[in-house]
Amino acid sequence: MPKRRLNVSLIAIVGEGLLSRLSFGLISFTLPLYARHLGLSLAEVGVLAALNSAVAVGLKPLAGWAADRFGLKRTYLVSIGVRSLVSFLLSLASAPWALFAIRTAHGVSMSMRDPSANALIAEHGSEKSVASAFAWYQTARSVAGSVSRAFAGILLTITAANYSLVFLVAFALSVLPLLAVALYVQDADVHAHKDESAVTTEPVRVPPKVTRFVALGFLIAASAEMLNGLFPVLATEYAGLSNAQTGFIYAISTCATIFAGPVFGWLSDNVSRKLVLTTRGIANTLSSVLYVVSPTWAGIAVAKTADDMGKAAFRPAWGALMAHVSSFDKRKRAQTMSWMSMGEDAGGALAPVLAGFLWATWGIAALMGTRVLLAVAAEAYALLITRTAGERPVSRARSAQAEARTVAVLPSLPADE
């Protein structure tokens, strides 16, 4: 049995996810509250929360092409730099228009970052544990985001809601990932031997076989991200919780996702991707019901934890699916992944806007009822397309590519993972 090598690049990418989310978890918690402080309505807060995803939707295919053309690592570094600038500018913003402009810049950084990061994980992860690689990456991001949101609630409380200070702390944290990526991440070898003309002259368009996965990403993100940017408002204004109590809920959900992410990654690699994907819809439905029937601290905490565990189930299975679909033409791996993740961004962009409108017009019950319907539709469609693109293609891909892939996993993974 060959001895495992220390996969420094993959560890560094996971480290980037951890450090970046420590920064932007602070922003995710604070920005909606700051927007309300500046006088924005619930509907306007929903638009603000969705704006970065909306911008990424339009730019991501071009950014994926650029990552394939100019290098995954280079594009990755540029995206992290732009995102750090976003954190700094938020500390200076004092008018609503500035928040929207800065959120737009965040969308630009997302469009560059997601395809390059996903492609690098797919290249540096092993064929038999690619879902686990995505699981560790997403777990690091989720845990860091929850910890920083909990810290944001406490920081806002002890500083009497000094929003600028919180944004400056976020900026300081956002610089650290640049060092990790610059020093330790290696660009994928496949890009050093590609046909440059094929990448530069071919138009940026979605391959027909990828379209169904774009739709899947849209449906799942639409149900999962409806409360993105609105949860702090829901907890404080609807459930009547304090900032500190709301922050503590993020800490509770973190404890669950620390274990759930790697477990679901292993299940996706070794048991059933369909089972893991279905867990997302169940968790989404359960949380939606709890938000309505139990608007207490305990009820909101259980609902939020269920939501985060559902996301922990979806991410590794979705990452493995992206890696599989994009592996058939590695010269365009980032571009293929950009189309697939574009569906996620579209759902993430439209859902908070819809959520804000439903909440403001018909109340919280209408919002959560719509969320349940979207979750059911997403799971039904996922089962439909994974009938032909789920377990069996993964097995064929493994047997066809086993000799060509280097087995390299995170050193902390057990031997059977």
C-alpha positions as CSV (number, residue, x, y, z in Angstrom):
1,M,0.0,0.0,0.0
2,P,1.6,3.3,-1.0
3,K,2.4,5.8,1.7
4,R,0.3,8.9,1.8
5,R,1.9,12.2,0.9
6,L,1.1,15.4,2.8
7,N,-1.2,17.3,0.6
8,V,0.1,20.8,1.4
9,S,-1.9,22.5,-1.4
10,L,-5.2,21.0,-0.2
11,I,-4.5,21.9,3.4
12,A,-3.7,25.5,2.4
13,I,-6.9,25.7,0.4
14,V,-8.8,24.5,3.5
15,G,-6.9,27.1,5.5
16,E,-8.0,29.8,3.1
17,G,-11.6,28.8,3.6
18,L,-11.2,28.9,7.3
19,L,-9.5,32.3,7.5
20,S,-11.7,33.9,4.9
21,R,-14.9,32.9,6.6
22,L,-13.5,34.1,10.0
23,S,-13.5,37.5,8.2
24,F,-16.7,37.4,6.3
25,G,-18.7,35.7,9.1
26,L,-18.3,39.0,10.9
27,I,-19.6,40.8,7.9
28,S,-22.5,38.5,7.2
29,F,-23.8,39.0,10.8
30,T,-23.2,42.7,11.0
31,L,-24.1,44.0,7.5
32,P,-27.9,43.4,7.7
33,L,-28.0,45.1,11.1
34,Y,-25.9,48.0,9.9
35,A,-28.2,48.3,6.9
36,R,-31.2,48.5,9.2
37,H,-29.4,51.1,11.3
38,L,-29.0,53.2,8.1
39,G,-32.7,53.0,7.5
40,L,-33.0,50.2,4.9
41,S,-36.3,48.3,4.8
42,L,-36.6,44.5,5.0
43,A,-37.0,44.3,1.3
44,E,-34.0,46.5,0.7
45,V,-31.9,44.3,3.1
46,G,-32.9,41.3,1.1
47,V,-31.7,43.0,-2.1
48,L,-28.4,43.9,-0.4
49,A,-27.9,40.4,0.8
50,A,-28.5,39.0,-2.7
51,L,-26.6,41.6,-4.7
52,N,-23.2,39.9,-4.5
53,S,-24.6,36.6,-5.8
54,A,-26.4,38.5,-8.6
55,V,-23.2,40.1,-9.8
56,A,-21.4,36.7,-9.6
57,V,-24.1,35.1,-11.7
58,G,-23.3,37.4,-14.6
59,L,-19.5,37.3,-14.3
60,K,-18.8,33.7,-13.2
61,P,-18.7,32.1,-16.7
62,L,-16.2,34.7,-17.9
63,A,-14.2,34.3,-14.7
64,G,-14.1,30.6,-15.1
65,W,-12.7,31.0,-18.6
66,A,-10.1,33.5,-17.3
67,A,-9.1,31.0,-14.6
68,D,-8.5,28.3,-17.2
69,R,-6.7,30.8,-19.4
70,F,-4.4,32.6,-16.9
71,G,-4.1,30.0,-14.2
72,L,-6.2,28.8,-11.2
73,K,-3.9,30.0,-8.5
74,R,-3.4,33.5,-10.0
75,T,-7.2,34.0,-10.3
76,Y,-7.6,32.7,-6.8
77,L,-5.1,35.2,-5.4
78,V,-6.7,38.1,-7.2
79,S,-10.1,37.2,-5.9
80,I,-8.9,37.1,-2.3
81,G,-7.2,40.5,-2.7
82,V,-10.5,42.1,-4.0
83,R,-12.4,40.5,-1.1
84,S,-10.0,42.0,1.4
85,L,-10.6,45.4,-0.1
86,V,-14.3,44.9,0.4
87,S,-13.8,44.4,4.1
88,F,-11.8,47.6,4.4
89,L,-14.3,49.7,2.4
90,L,-17.2,48.6,4.6
91,S,-15.5,50.2,7.6
92,L,-15.6,53.6,5.8
93,A,-19.2,53.3,4.4
94,S,-21.7,55.6,5.9
95,A,-24.5,55.8,3.3
96,P,-26.8,53.1,1.8
97,W,-25.5,53.6,-1.7
98,A,-22.0,52.8,-0.5
99,L,-23.2,49.4,0.9
100,F,-24.6,48.5,-2.5
101,A,-21.5,49.5,-4.4
102,I,-19.2,47.5,-2.0
103,R,-21.5,44.5,-2.2
104,T,-21.1,44.6,-6.0
105,A,-17.4,44.5,-5.6
106,H,-17.8,41.4,-3.4
107,G,-19.8,39.8,-6.2
108,V,-16.8,40.4,-8.5
109,S,-14.5,38.6,-6.1
110,M,-16.9,35.7,-5.8
111,S,-17.1,35.2,-9.5
112,M,-13.3,34.8,-9.7
113,R,-12.9,32.8,-6.5
114,D,-15.4,30.0,-6.7
115,P,-14.4,28.4,-10.0
116,S,-10.7,28.6,-9.3
117,A,-11.1,27.2,-5.7
118,N,-13.4,24.4,-6.7
119,A,-11.1,23.4,-9.6
120,L,-8.1,23.4,-7.4
121,I,-9.8,21.2,-4.8
122,A,-10.9,18.8,-7.6
123,E,-7.3,18.6,-9.0
124,H,-5.6,18.2,-5.6
125,G,-8.1,15.8,-4.1
126,S,-8.1,12.1,-4.9
127,E,-10.7,10.4,-7.1
128,K,-12.0,8.2,-4.3
129,S,-12.2,10.9,-1.6
130,V,-13.1,14.1,-3.6
131,A,-16.3,14.5,-1.6
132,S,-14.4,14.2,1.6
133,A,-12.0,16.9,0.4
134,F,-14.9,19.2,-0.4
135,A,-16.4,18.3,3.0
136,W,-13.3,19.3,4.9
137,Y,-13.2,22.6,2.9
138,Q,-16.8,23.4,3.5
139,T,-16.7,22.3,7.2
140,A,-13.8,24.7,7.7
141,R,-15.7,27.5,6.1
142,S,-18.9,26.7,7.9
143,V,-17.3,26.4,11.3
144,A,-15.2,29.6,10.9
145,G,-18.3,31.5,9.7
146,S,-20.4,30.4,12.7
147,V,-17.6,31.1,15.2
148,S,-17.1,34.6,13.7
149,R,-20.9,35.3,13.7
150,A,-21.0,34.4,17.4
151,F,-18.1,36.6,18.0
152,A,-19.7,39.4,16.0
153,G,-22.8,39.3,18.2
154,I,-20.6,39.6,21.3
155,L,-18.4,42.3,19.8
156,L,-21.4,44.4,18.8
157,T,-22.8,44.0,22.3
158,I,-19.6,45.0,24.2
159,T,-18.8,47.9,21.8
160,A,-22.3,49.4,21.8
161,A,-22.8,48.5,18.1
162,N,-19.6,50.0,16.8
163,Y,-20.1,48.7,13.2
164,S,-16.9,50.2,11.8
165,L,-14.7,48.5,14.4
166,V,-16.3,45.1,13.4
167,F,-15.6,45.7,9.7
168,L,-11.9,46.7,10.5
169,V,-11.5,43.4,12.4
170,A,-12.9,41.6,9.4
171,F,-10.4,43.4,7.2
172,A,-7.4,42.3,9.4
173,L,-8.5,38.7,9.2
174,S,-9.1,38.8,5.4
175,V,-5.4,39.5,4.7
176,L,-4.2,36.2,6.2
177,P,-5.6,33.9,3.5
178,L,-3.5,35.7,0.9
179,L,-0.3,34.4,2.6
180,A,-1.6,30.9,2.9
181,V,-2.5,30.6,-0.8
182,A,0.6,32.5,-2.1
183,L,3.1,30.3,-0.2
184,Y,1.6,26.8,-0.3
185,V,-0.9,26.3,-3.1
186,Q,0.5,24.8,-6.3
187,D,-1.2,25.4,-9.6
188,A,-2.7,22.3,-11.2
189,D,-0.3,20.5,-13.5
190,V,-2.9,20.0,-16.2
191,H,-2.9,23.7,-17.0
192,A,0.8,23.7,-17.8
193,H,0.2,21.4,-20.8
194,K,-3.0,22.8,-22.2
195,D,-3.7,24.0,-25.8
196,E,-3.8,27.7,-25.4
197,S,-5.6,28.3,-28.6
198,A,-8.5,26.1,-27.6
199,V,-9.0,28.1,-24.5
200,T,-8.7,31.6,-26.0
201,T,-10.7,31.3,-29.1
202,E,-13.7,29.1,-28.1
203,P,-16.7,31.1,-26.9
204,V,-17.8,31.1,-23.3
205,R,-21.0,29.1,-23.3
206,V,-22.7,26.4,-21.2
207,P,-22.3,22.8,-22.5
208,P,-25.8,21.2,-23.1
209,K,-25.0,18.3,-20.7
210,V,-24.2,20.8,-17.9
211,T,-27.5,22.6,-18.1
212,R,-29.4,20.2,-15.9
213,F,-26.9,20.6,-13.1
214,V,-27.1,24.4,-13.4
215,A,-30.9,24.0,-12.7
216,L,-30.2,21.7,-9.8
217,G,-27.8,24.2,-8.2
218,F,-30.4,27.0,-8.7
219,L,-33.2,25.0,-7.0
220,I,-31.2,23.9,-4.0
221,A,-29.6,27.3,-3.4
222,A,-33.0,29.0,-3.7
223,S,-34.4,27.0,-0.8
224,A,-31.1,27.0,1.2
225,E,-30.3,30.7,0.9
226,M,-33.7,32.3,1.4
227,L,-32.7,33.4,4.9
228,N,-29.2,34.4,3.9
229,G,-28.7,37.9,5.3
230,L,-32.1,37.8,7.0
231,F,-31.4,35.4,9.8
232,P,-30.0,38.0,12.2
233,V,-33.1,40.1,11.5
234,L,-35.4,37.1,12.0
235,A,-33.8,36.2,15.3
236,T,-33.7,39.7,16.7
237,E,-36.9,41.3,15.3
238,Y,-39.2,38.3,14.9
239,A,-38.1,36.1,17.8
240,G,-37.0,39.0,20.0
241,L,-33.5,37.6,20.8
242,S,-30.6,39.8,21.7
243,N,-27.5,40.1,19.5
244,A,-25.5,38.0,22.0
245,Q,-28.2,35.3,22.0
246,T,-28.3,35.3,18.2
247,G,-24.5,35.0,18.1
248,F,-24.6,32.1,20.5
249,I,-27.0,30.2,18.2
250,Y,-24.3,30.3,15.5
251,A,-21.9,28.7,18.0
252,I,-24.3,25.9,18.7
253,S,-24.8,25.1,15.1
254,T,-21.0,25.0,14.7
255,C,-20.7,22.1,17.1
256,A,-23.0,20.1,14.9
257,T,-21.4,21.0,11.6
258,I,-17.9,20.2,12.9
259,F,-18.9,16.5,12.8
260,A,-21.6,16.5,10.2
261,G,-19.5,17.8,7.3
262,P,-16.8,15.1,7.3
263,V,-19.3,12.4,8.0
264,F,-21.5,13.4,5.1
265,G,-18.4,13.6,2.9
266,W,-17.5,10.0,3.7
267,L,-21.1,8.9,3.1
268,S,-21.1,10.5,-0.3
269,D,-17.8,8.9,-1.3
270,N,-18.6,5.4,0.1
271,V,-22.3,4.9,0.6
272,S,-24.8,7.0,-1.5
273,R,-24.7,10.5,-3.0
274,K,-28.4,10.4,-3.4
275,L,-28.9,9.8,0.4
276,V,-26.7,12.7,1.2
277,L,-28.4,15.1,-1.2
278,T,-31.8,14.2,0.1
279,T,-30.8,15.1,3.7
280,R,-30.6,18.8,2.6
281,G,-34.4,18.9,1.8
282,I,-35.4,17.2,5.0
283,A,-33.4,19.6,7.1
284,N,-34.7,22.6,5.1
285,T,-38.3,21.5,5.7
286,L,-37.9,20.8,9.4
287,S,-36.2,24.2,10.0
288,S,-38.9,26.1,8.1
289,V,-41.6,24.6,10.3
290,L,-39.7,25.3,13.5
291,Y,-39.2,29.0,12.7
292,V,-42.9,29.4,12.5
293,V,-44.2,27.2,15.3
294,S,-41.4,27.8,17.9
295,P,-40.1,31.4,17.7
296,T,-38.2,31.0,21.0
297,W,-34.5,30.8,21.6
298,A,-34.6,27.0,21.7
299,G,-36.7,26.7,18.6
300,I,-34.6,29.1,16.6
301,A,-31.4,27.4,17.7
302,V,-32.7,23.9,16.7
303,A,-33.9,25.3,13.3
304,K,-30.6,27.0,12.6
305,T,-28.7,23.9,13.5
306,A,-30.9,21.8,11.2
307,D,-30.3,24.2,8.4
308,D,-26.5,24.2,8.8
309,M,-26.4,20.4,9.0
310,G,-28.4,20.2,5.8
311,K,-25.9,22.5,4.1
312,A,-23.1,20.3,5.4
313,A,-24.8,17.3,3.7
314,F,-25.2,19.0,0.4
315,R,-21.8,20.6,-0.1
316,P,-19.6,17.6,-0.4
317,A,-22.0,15.7,-2.6
318,W,-22.3,18.7,-4.9
319,G,-18.6,19.3,-4.9
320,A,-18.0,15.7,-6.0
321,L,-20.6,16.0,-8.7
322,M,-18.9,19.1,-10.0
323,A,-15.5,17.4,-10.0
324,H,-16.9,14.4,-11.9
325,V,-18.7,16.5,-14.6
326,S,-15.7,18.8,-15.1
327,S,-13.2,16.0,-15.3
328,F,-14.0,15.1,-18.9
329,D,-12.3,18.2,-20.3
330,K,-9.7,19.4,-17.7
331,R,-8.6,22.3,-20.0
332,K,-12.0,23.8,-19.2
333,R,-12.5,22.5,-15.7
334,A,-12.9,26.0,-14.0
335,Q,-15.3,27.1,-16.8
336,T,-17.5,24.0,-16.4
337,M,-17.5,24.5,-12.6
338,S,-18.4,28.1,-13.1
339,W,-21.5,27.2,-15.0
340,M,-22.6,24.7,-12.4
341,S,-22.0,27.0,-9.5
342,M,-23.6,29.8,-11.4
343,G,-26.9,28.1,-10.8
344,E,-26.2,28.3,-7.1
345,D,-25.5,32.0,-7.3
346,A,-28.7,32.6,-9.2
347,G,-30.7,30.9,-6.6
348,G,-28.8,32.6,-3.8
349,A,-29.4,36.0,-5.5
350,L,-33.2,35.7,-6.1
351,A,-34.1,33.8,-2.9
352,P,-33.4,36.6,-0.4
353,V,-35.2,39.1,-2.5
354,L,-38.2,36.8,-2.7
355,A,-37.9,36.2,1.1
356,G,-37.9,39.9,2.0
357,F,-40.9,40.5,-0.3
358,L,-42.9,37.5,1.1
359,W,-42.1,38.5,4.7
360,A,-43.0,42.1,4.3
361,T,-46.2,41.4,2.3
362,W,-47.7,38.3,3.8
363,G,-45.7,37.5,6.9
364,I,-43.3,34.8,8.1
365,A,-45.6,31.9,7.5
366,A,-45.8,32.7,3.7
367,L,-42.0,32.9,3.6
368,M,-41.4,29.6,5.3
369,G,-44.2,27.8,3.3
370,T,-42.6,28.9,0.1
371,R,-39.3,27.7,1.4
372,V,-40.7,24.2,2.1
373,L,-42.2,24.0,-1.5
374,L,-38.8,25.0,-3.0
375,A,-37.0,22.3,-0.9
376,V,-39.4,19.6,-2.0
377,A,-39.0,20.6,-5.7
378,A,-35.3,20.7,-5.3
379,E,-35.1,17.2,-3.9
380,A,-37.5,15.7,-6.5
381,Y,-35.3,17.2,-9.3
382,A,-32.1,16.0,-7.6
383,L,-33.4,12.4,-7.4
384,L,-34.4,12.6,-11.1
385,I,-31.1,13.7,-12.5
386,T,-28.9,11.7,-10.2
387,R,-30.7,8.6,-11.5
388,T,-28.3,8.9,-14.4
389,A,-25.6,11.2,-13.1
390,G,-25.2,9.9,-9.5
391,E,-23.7,6.7,-8.3
392,R,-23.1,4.8,-11.6
393,P,-21.1,7.6,-13.4
394,V,-18.9,8.1,-10.3
395,S,-18.0,4.4,-10.4
396,R,-17.2,4.5,-14.1
397,A,-15.1,7.6,-13.6
398,R,-13.1,6.0,-10.8
399,S,-12.3,2.9,-12.8
400,A,-11.3,4.9,-15.9
401,Q,-9.2,7.4,-14.1
402,A,-7.8,5.5,-11.2
403,E,-4.3,5.0,-12.7
404,A,-4.1,8.6,-13.8
405,R,-4.9,10.2,-10.5
406,T,-2.6,10.7,-7.5
407,V,-4.0,9.5,-4.2
408,A,-3.6,12.5,-1.9
409,V,-5.9,13.2,1.0
410,L,-5.8,15.4,4.1
411,P,-3.5,13.7,6.7
412,S,-6.2,13.9,9.4
413,L,-8.6,11.6,7.4
414,P,-8.9,8.0,8.7
415,A,-7.5,5.3,6.5
416,D,-11.0,4.1,5.3
417,E,-11.8,7.6,4.1
